[in-house]
């Protein structure tokens, strides 16, 4: 916990930015009957029946101090899927960065070994040498800022809507991230290590004299 909090307290460093990552599954639902559009007297009317159309996974990446968010949608969230998305950022937006500090939870997909399952050893090694993992503790995923951003995405874009295919879900989530990146500033994380030691005494071990 304190490793993550110390990471958030560091000033912005363009050579070594802090990136947070989280994932979420989404049930795809196809309309059985065509919804009726909204009118002056009625809102949009959607039939309660739907057809299951599989699942998809949303990958959320956020750089708190830069106020930047990136959303990717994939059919699965395996080790390989996570490694591919991280490689896309490391070789794209962060191509000129020496290292990237990655804050994530302790899922077994968040490992350096995942890159070796996705790429040849030479490329995998080049990628993992530039990643410094900061994993949140068990039952402490709330420390991951990407989880908060993913919650906002769910409320503002995904919740109470039906997406029949990955392409539509990808289009809508990309539109959300574009709009949020344009409108919002960086994340102002308030909790510091001293705050945690005061407010979260229950998670610290008791000193035995």
Secondary structure, DSSP 8 states (H G I E B T S, - for coil): -HHHHHHHHS---TTS-EEEEEEEEEEEEEESS--B---SSS--B--S-EEEEEEEEEEEEEEGGGTEEEEEEES---HHHHHHHHHHHHTTTTTT-S-EEEEE---TTSSTHHHHHHS-HHHHHHHHTTEEEEE--TT-GGG-HHHHHHHHHIIIIITT----SHHHHHHHHHHHHHHHHHH---------HHHHHHH-GGGS-----
